[in-house]
Amino acid sequence: MIPMRFGSRSCSASLLSNQTAVTAASCFLDEKGELMRYYDNIRLYIDSGVSRHMDLPFFGAHLVHFHPSFSTVTLENDIAIIKLDYPVPKDTATPVAIYSGNVTDDMSLVTAGWGSTSTGISGVPSDILNTATQSPSSSSVCKDANVNWSDNNKNIVCTLVKDDKGLVYDGGGNPLAFINNRVSLIVGIANTVGKSKSSVTIRPEDAVMNYYTHVYSYIDWIVSVTGLEKPYLLNTTARTSPEYSTITGILTNGNFSGSNSTPTILQNTGFILVMLLSSMLALLF
């Protein structure tokens, strides 16, 4: 998982290739709700442990592709691709494959991260990697807290919070994963907020549902902006469970920018942690 920060904010992202990561476009919104346009000094840190450390090797990012239909108002199409300055070595982190199957209510999915907790200081990332098991939900309640949701096999996946463990506002970009035959596959990336039918902003910690951008729904766009082939993005044969990675934080002394072109994960359970920008989250597989 790679921590990524914008000032006091932090987010998560997941490596799709050794030089490409996927995250939430909403991670790049400034205090005015506008997309940041400068990306000087963006740094993505990689961690491989359970605890959060800042003295870590980092990778720069020189280009951000926002989905051309991303809305800063409704937060529809909340997805972005980050191009790193140079490849992440294989012995540091290995990309994750995208889950391409149906998302059903009987699935058991996993998310994790360093977002603030109910027992910690609000807005301050946890020093310990937190994880949560969630299941997709096709309940009509999903529409109540997020009008963008319609079906878990379309652009947004709705999950049911279990045991009061779910996303928090500083968890944007957090990965949602499915483990199949000991291989971890990325299903979604966390949305930071939802919009109700009455246009009320609902923070994830205030809802019984959490929402994730369904990565596979954007596979054609990902192929078009990255140049990566679809078979590669979906291929799990070369990606054994202990070597998956998630980017969760980008630390920067400058500003972020995006192109308008048209997760720490425990090593003994699967992912290597990578930290990215506007909300810290890591996957534990």
Secondary structure, DSSP 8 states (H G I E B T S, - for coil): --B-EETTEE--EEEEETTEEEE-GGGGB-TTS-B----TT-EEEB--SSB--SS--EEEEEEEEE-TT--TTT-TT--EEEEESS---TTT-B--EE--S---TT--EEEEE----TTS-TTS--SB-EEEEEEE---THHHHH-TT---TTTTEEEEE-BTTB---GGGTT-EEEEEETTEEEEEEEE-S-EE-TT--EE-GGGSSEEEEEEGGGGHHHHHHHH---HHHHH--TT--GGGEEEB-BEE-SS----B-------TTTSEEEB--SBS------
